[in-house]
Amino acid sequence: MHIRWLEDFVCLAQAGSLARAAELRNVTPPAFGRRMQALEVWAGAPLIDRSVFPVRLTAEGRQFLEAAQSALRTLDETRLALRAAHRADASTLTIATGKTLARSMVPAWLAGLREALRHDPDAAGFRTRLSAFPMHDALAMFAEGDADFLLCYSPPDLPVMLDDARYQFHLAGVERLVCVSAADARGAPLHRLGTGKTAARSAAKPVPMIAYAETLTLGRMVNQEIARRKLAPRLDVIAVSDFAESVHEMVRQRMGLAWLPARLIADDLHTGRLVRAIGGTGAEGDDLALDIRLYRPRAPMRPLAEAFWRAAVQAPR
């Protein structure tokens, strides 16, 4: 029996869908199904009722879920305690995060927290190690105990799936995704998604768009918005990137429009190099909002990490 089978099973219980759980665990649905079958063979009882949709746990499955959560929690707490006790550099905090947040939010956020901790004896002379990865890798690094904290996007319809019994989070901020284009000589959007009569006039000619890879949180969120507003027929995706800064630069190069984090493009919006491509100058109602969460283990951490958490919770957003 593998520990990841227990993690898969807990994820399935929270997601309520084999397909959704497979997506969250970054495996194909057939592979996820085989893992669950192997776990049931190991347990010696059916754990999942597959005769209904969405799937639900059997009575044995509900009993097993409690044991799985308890076992994972005990293992995680023990591992964190051991690693904290034997950490080579006790004055360093490690934060796992995504590449976009590492560029757009973290520098100013960290500077504010360092100032807030300047006179805290538990944080004297501390250093920060920032590990920027794709979301799945950052989450894995945190869940495996290789980072003190996880800072990540958590869209309302695609929340981060971490066991509430083992982890807690603080809302560190809210990011807005703004649909923008390069400006033309008159300061108007070079590429524009019109509304009302403007939309009808532009329907025959799709607007070029720079898209995020579906594997990115930003990509999944933007795709949901496009589907919700039935915008796909009016957009022509001419480039796809798994790097937000690359999408940003292609928009600056006048290639097409894109939804970009407001923090990332603040200077471009201020100077007028980029402008909103939907609605008017102040049409914030067309922006997409997503939470930025700071996660920590519920188990007690070393004094430095606890001091950092207190400062983060008290910091203005």
SEFI-444378 format. One record per residue (C-alpha): chain; residue in one letter; x, y, z. Coordinates in steps of 0.25 Angstrom, whole numbers. Example, Ala and Ser with C-alpha at 12.3 -4.5 7.8 and 13.67 -1.06 7.14 Angstrom:
BEGIN
+----+----+-------+-------+-------+
| ch | aa |    px |    py |    pz |
+----+----+-------+-------+-------+
|  A |  a |    49 |   -18 |    31 |
|  A |  s |    55 |    -4 |    29 |
+----+----+-------+-------+-------+
//
This chain:
BEGIN
+----+----+-------+-------+-------+
| ch | aa |    px |    py |    pz |
+----+----+-------+-------+-------+
|  A |  m |     0 |     0 |     0 |
|  A |  h |     6 |    14 |    -4 |
|  A |  i |     3 |    26 |     4 |
|  A |  r |    -1 |    33 |    -9 |
|  A |  w |   -13 |    24 |   -10 |
|  A |  l |   -18 |    29 |     4 |
|  A |  e |   -16 |    43 |    -1 |
|  A |  d |   -23 |    40 |   -14 |
|  A |  f |   -35 |    34 |    -6 |
|  A |  v |   -36 |    46 |     3 |
|  A |  c |   -36 |    55 |   -10 |
|  A |  l |   -47 |    47 |   -16 |
|  A |  a |   -55 |    48 |    -3 |
|  A |  q |   -54 |    63 |    -4 |
|  A |  a |   -56 |    64 |   -19 |
|  A |  g |   -68 |    55 |   -20 |
|  A |  s |   -64 |    51 |   -34 |
|  A |  l |   -53 |    41 |   -40 |
|  A |  a |   -50 |    50 |   -51 |
|  A |  r |   -49 |    63 |   -43 |
|  A |  a |   -40 |    55 |   -33 |
|  A |  a |   -31 |    50 |   -44 |
|  A |  e |   -30 |    64 |   -49 |
|  A |  l |   -26 |    70 |   -35 |
|  A |  r |   -16 |    58 |   -33 |
|  A |  n |   -10 |    61 |   -47 |
|  A |  v |   -12 |    47 |   -53 |
|  A |  t |   -21 |    41 |   -63 |
|  A |  p |   -35 |    36 |   -59 |
|  A |  p |   -32 |    22 |   -63 |
|  A |  a |   -19 |    22 |   -55 |
|  A |  f |   -26 |    28 |   -43 |
|  A |  g |   -37 |    18 |   -44 |
|  A |  r |   -26 |     7 |   -44 |
|  A |  r |   -20 |    13 |   -31 |
|  A |  m |   -34 |    13 |   -24 |
|  A |  q |   -36 |    -2 |   -28 |
|  A |  a |   -23 |    -6 |   -23 |
|  A |  l |   -26 |     1 |   -10 |
|  A |  e |   -39 |    -6 |    -9 |
|  A |  v |   -32 |   -19 |   -11 |
|  A |  w |   -22 |   -16 |     0 |
|  A |  a |   -33 |   -12 |     9 |
|  A |  g |   -41 |   -24 |     6 |
|  A |  a |   -54 |   -17 |     5 |
|  A |  p |   -61 |    -8 |    -5 |
|  A |  l |   -59 |     6 |    -1 |
|  A |  i |   -66 |    14 |   -13 |
|  A |  d |   -80 |    12 |   -18 |
|  A |  r |   -79 |    14 |   -33 |
|  A |  s |   -93 |    11 |   -36 |
|  A |  v |   -97 |    25 |   -33 |
|  A |  f |   -93 |    39 |   -39 |
|  A |  p |   -86 |    46 |   -33 |
|  A |  v |   -79 |    34 |   -26 |
|  A |  r |   -80 |    33 |   -11 |
|  A |  l |   -73 |    25 |    -1 |
|  A |  t |   -78 |    12 |     5 |
|  A |  a |   -80 |    10 |    20 |
|  A |  e |   -66 |     3 |    20 |
|  A |  g |   -61 |    15 |    11 |
|  A |  r |   -66 |    25 |    22 |
|  A |  q |   -59 |    17 |    33 |
|  A |  f |   -46 |    16 |    25 |
|  A |  l |   -46 |    31 |    22 |
|  A |  e |   -45 |    34 |    36 |
|  A |  a |   -34 |    25 |    38 |
|  A |  a |   -27 |    30 |    25 |
|  A |  q |   -28 |    44 |    30 |
|  A |  s |   -23 |    41 |    44 |
|  A |  a |   -11 |    33 |    38 |
|  A |  l |    -7 |    44 |    28 |
|  A |  r |    -9 |    55 |    39 |
|  A |  t |     0 |    47 |    49 |
|  A |  l |    11 |    44 |    38 |
|  A |  d |    11 |    59 |    33 |
|  A |  e |    12 |    65 |    47 |
|  A |  t |    23 |    55 |    51 |
|  A |  r |    31 |    58 |    38 |
|  A |  l |    29 |    73 |    40 |
|  A |  a |    34 |    72 |    54 |
|  A |  l |    46 |    64 |    50 |
|  A |  r |    50 |    73 |    39 |
|  A |  a |    48 |    85 |    47 |
|  A |  a |    57 |    79 |    58 |
|  A |  h |    68 |    76 |    48 |
|  A |  r |    67 |    87 |    39 |
|  A |  a |    81 |    92 |    35 |
|  A |  d |    78 |   106 |    35 |
|  A |  a |    67 |   110 |    45 |
|  A |  s |    68 |   125 |    41 |
|  A |  t |    62 |   122 |    27 |
|  A |  l |    48 |   122 |    23 |
|  A |  t |    44 |   114 |    11 |
|  A |  i |    32 |   119 |     3 |
|  A |  a |    27 |   111 |    -9 |
|  A |  t |    19 |   119 |   -19 |
|  A |  g |    16 |   120 |   -34 |
|  A |  k |    24 |   128 |   -44 |
|  A |  t |    14 |   139 |   -46 |
|  A |  l |    12 |   142 |   -32 |
|  A |  a |    27 |   142 |   -29 |
|  A |  r |    28 |   153 |   -39 |
|  A |  s |    16 |   161 |   -37 |
|  A |  m |    12 |   160 |   -22 |
|  A |  v |    23 |   154 |   -14 |
|  A |  p |    34 |   165 |   -14 |
|  A |  a |    25 |   176 |    -8 |
|  A |  w |    18 |   166 |     1 |
|  A |  l |    31 |   161 |     7 |
|  A |  a |    37 |   175 |     9 |
|  A |  g |    24 |   179 |    17 |
|  A |  l |    25 |   166 |    26 |
|  A |  r |    40 |   168 |    28 |
|  A |  e |    37 |   182 |    33 |
|  A |  a |    26 |   177 |    42 |
|  A |  l |    36 |   167 |    48 |
|  A |  r |    48 |   176 |    50 |
|  A |  h |    47 |   176 |    65 |
|  A |  d |    41 |   162 |    67 |
|  A |  p |    52 |   154 |    75 |
|  A |  d |    47 |   141 |    68 |
|  A |  a |    50 |   147 |    54 |
|  A |  a |    63 |   153 |    57 |
|  A |  g |    72 |   152 |    44 |
|  A |  f |    63 |   143 |    37 |
|  A |  r |    65 |   140 |    22 |
|  A |  t |    54 |   135 |    12 |
|  A |  r |    56 |   125 |     1 |
|  A |  l |    46 |   127 |   -10 |
|  A |  s |    43 |   114 |   -18 |
|  A |  a |    35 |   117 |   -31 |
|  A |  f |    29 |   106 |   -38 |
|  A |  p |    17 |   102 |   -46 |
|  A |  m |     5 |   101 |   -37 |
|  A |  h |     5 |    86 |   -36 |
|  A |  d |    20 |    85 |   -32 |
|  A |  a |    19 |    96 |   -22 |
|  A |  l |     7 |    89 |   -15 |
|  A |  a |    15 |    76 |   -15 |
|  A |  m |    27 |    83 |    -9 |
|  A |  f |    18 |    89 |     2 |
|  A |  a |    10 |    76 |     5 |
|  A |  e |    23 |    68 |     5 |
|  A |  g |    29 |    77 |    16 |
|  A |  d |    40 |    84 |     8 |
|  A |  a |    34 |    98 |    10 |
|  A |  d |    28 |   105 |    22 |
|  A |  f |    17 |   112 |    14 |
|  A |  l |    10 |   111 |     1 |
|  A |  l |     5 |   124 |    -6 |
|  A |  c |    -4 |   122 |   -17 |
|  A |  y |   -16 |   126 |   -25 |
|  A |  s |   -29 |   120 |   -22 |
|  A |  p |   -40 |   123 |   -31 |
|  A |  p |   -55 |   122 |   -26 |
|  A |  d |   -59 |   111 |   -35 |
|  A |  l |   -45 |   104 |   -35 |
|  A |  p |   -40 |   104 |   -20 |
|  A |  v |   -28 |    98 |   -15 |
|  A |  m |   -30 |    84 |   -10 |
|  A |  l |   -23 |    82 |     3 |
|  A |  d |   -28 |    75 |    15 |
|  A |  d |   -35 |    85 |    24 |
|  A |  a |   -31 |    76 |    36 |
|  A |  r |   -16 |    77 |    33 |
|  A |  y |   -15 |    91 |    27 |
|  A |  q |   -21 |   105 |    29 |
|  A |  f |   -20 |   117 |    20 |
|  A |  h |   -20 |   132 |    21 |
|  A |  l |   -26 |   141 |    10 |
|  A |  a |   -13 |   149 |     7 |
|  A |  g |   -19 |   157 |    -4 |
|  A |  v |   -28 |   157 |   -16 |
|  A |  e |   -23 |   158 |   -31 |
|  A |  r |   -31 |   163 |   -42 |
|  A |  l |   -30 |   158 |   -56 |
|  A |  v |   -31 |   169 |   -66 |
|  A |  c |   -34 |   167 |   -81 |
|  A |  v |   -24 |   177 |   -88 |
|  A |  s |   -19 |   180 |  -101 |
|  A |  a |    -8 |   189 |  -106 |
|  A |  a |   -12 |   203 |  -109 |
|  A |  d |   -13 |   210 |  -123 |
|  A |  a |    -9 |   224 |  -126 |
|  A |  r |   -21 |   229 |  -120 |
|  A |  g |   -20 |   222 |  -107 |
|  A |  a |   -31 |   212 |  -111 |
|  A |  p |   -30 |   197 |  -110 |
|  A |  l |   -23 |   191 |  -123 |
|  A |  h |   -31 |   178 |  -120 |
|  A |  r |   -44 |   179 |  -114 |
|  A |  l |   -56 |   171 |  -110 |
|  A |  g |   -68 |   179 |  -112 |
|  A |  t |   -81 |   179 |  -105 |
|  A |  g |   -95 |   181 |  -110 |
|  A |  k |   -95 |   187 |  -124 |
|  A |  t |   -80 |   187 |  -124 |
|  A |  a |   -80 |   172 |  -122 |
|  A |  a |   -89 |   170 |  -134 |
|  A |  r |   -81 |   178 |  -143 |
|  A |  s |   -68 |   171 |  -139 |
|  A |  a |   -74 |   157 |  -139 |
|  A |  a |   -69 |   154 |  -153 |
|  A |  k |   -55 |   156 |  -150 |
|  A |  p |   -50 |   149 |  -138 |
|  A |  v |   -40 |   156 |  -129 |
|  A |  p |   -26 |   151 |  -127 |
|  A |  m |   -24 |   145 |  -113 |
|  A |  i |   -11 |   141 |  -105 |
|  A |  a |   -16 |   129 |   -96 |
|  A |  y |   -10 |   122 |   -84 |
|  A |  a |    -7 |   107 |   -84 |
|  A |  e |   -19 |    99 |   -78 |
|  A |  t |   -10 |    94 |   -68 |
|  A |  l |    -9 |   108 |   -61 |
|  A |  t |   -19 |   112 |   -51 |
|  A |  l |   -20 |   125 |   -59 |
|  A |  g |   -22 |   117 |   -72 |
|  A |  r |   -34 |   109 |   -66 |
|  A |  m |   -40 |   122 |   -60 |
|  A |  v |   -40 |   130 |   -73 |
|  A |  n |   -45 |   118 |   -81 |
|  A |  q |   -57 |   117 |   -71 |
|  A |  e |   -60 |   132 |   -73 |
|  A |  i |   -59 |   130 |   -88 |
|  A |  a |   -69 |   118 |   -87 |
|  A |  r |   -78 |   125 |   -78 |
|  A |  r |   -79 |   138 |   -87 |
|  A |  k |   -79 |   130 |  -100 |
|  A |  l |   -67 |   138 |  -105 |
|  A |  a |   -60 |   126 |  -112 |
|  A |  p |   -66 |   129 |  -126 |
|  A |  r |   -61 |   143 |  -125 |
|  A |  l |   -46 |   140 |  -121 |
|  A |  d |   -35 |   134 |  -129 |
|  A |  v |   -24 |   128 |  -120 |
|  A |  i |   -11 |   131 |  -128 |
|  A |  a |    -2 |   127 |  -116 |
|  A |  v |    -2 |   119 |  -104 |
|  A |  s |     8 |   120 |   -92 |
|  A |  d |    10 |   114 |   -78 |
|  A |  f |    18 |   126 |   -74 |
|  A |  a |     9 |   139 |   -70 |
|  A |  e |    21 |   148 |   -73 |
|  A |  s |    22 |   143 |   -87 |
|  A |  v |     7 |   145 |   -89 |
|  A |  h |     9 |   160 |   -84 |
|  A |  e |    21 |   162 |   -93 |
|  A |  m |    13 |   157 |  -106 |
|  A |  v |     1 |   167 |  -102 |
|  A |  r |    11 |   178 |  -101 |
|  A |  q |    16 |   174 |  -115 |
|  A |  r |     2 |   177 |  -120 |
|  A |  m |     0 |   162 |  -124 |
|  A |  g |   -14 |   161 |  -117 |
|  A |  l |   -22 |   163 |  -104 |
|  A |  a |   -21 |   155 |   -92 |
|  A |  w |   -26 |   154 |   -77 |
|  A |  l |   -14 |   158 |   -69 |
|  A |  p |   -12 |   160 |   -54 |
|  A |  a |   -14 |   174 |   -50 |
|  A |  r |    -1 |   175 |   -41 |
|  A |  l |     7 |   170 |   -53 |
|  A |  i |     2 |   181 |   -62 |
|  A |  a |     0 |   192 |   -53 |
|  A |  d |    11 |   201 |   -59 |
|  A |  d |     6 |   198 |   -73 |
|  A |  l |    -8 |   202 |   -69 |
|  A |  h |    -3 |   215 |   -62 |
|  A |  t |     5 |   219 |   -74 |
|  A |  g |    -6 |   215 |   -84 |
|  A |  r |     3 |   205 |   -92 |
|  A |  l |    -8 |   195 |   -89 |
|  A |  v |   -23 |   198 |   -88 |
|  A |  r |   -35 |   190 |   -85 |
|  A |  a |   -40 |   182 |   -96 |
|  A |  i |   -54 |   180 |   -91 |
|  A |  g |   -63 |   192 |   -86 |
|  A |  g |   -57 |   206 |   -83 |
|  A |  t |   -45 |   211 |   -75 |
|  A |  g |   -51 |   208 |   -62 |
|  A |  a |   -59 |   196 |   -65 |
|  A |  e |   -55 |   187 |   -53 |
|  A |  g |   -68 |   179 |   -54 |
|  A |  d |   -62 |   172 |   -65 |
|  A |  d |   -49 |   167 |   -57 |
|  A |  l |   -48 |   153 |   -52 |
|  A |  a |   -45 |   152 |   -37 |
|  A |  l |   -37 |   141 |   -30 |
|  A |  d |   -32 |   139 |   -16 |
|  A |  i |   -18 |   139 |   -12 |
|  A |  r |   -16 |   129 |    -1 |
|  A |  l |    -5 |   127 |     9 |
|  A |  y |    -5 |   112 |    14 |
|  A |  r |     2 |   107 |    27 |
|  A |  p |     1 |    93 |    34 |
|  A |  r |    -8 |    93 |    46 |
|  A |  a |     2 |    86 |    54 |
|  A |  p |    11 |    96 |    62 |
|  A |  m |    23 |   101 |    55 |
|  A |  r |    36 |   107 |    60 |
|  A |  p |    36 |   121 |    66 |
|  A |  l |    41 |   128 |    53 |
|  A |  a |    30 |   122 |    45 |
|  A |  e |    19 |   125 |    55 |
|  A |  a |    24 |   139 |    56 |
|  A |  f |    24 |   140 |    41 |
|  A |  w |    10 |   135 |    40 |
|  A |  r |     5 |   145 |    51 |
|  A |  a |    11 |   156 |    43 |
|  A |  a |     4 |   151 |    30 |
|  A |  v |    -9 |   150 |    37 |
|  A |  q |    -8 |   164 |    43 |
|  A |  a |    -3 |   171 |    30 |
|  A |  p |   -13 |   179 |    22 |
|  A |  r |   -18 |   174 |     9 |
+----+----+-------+-------+-------+
//
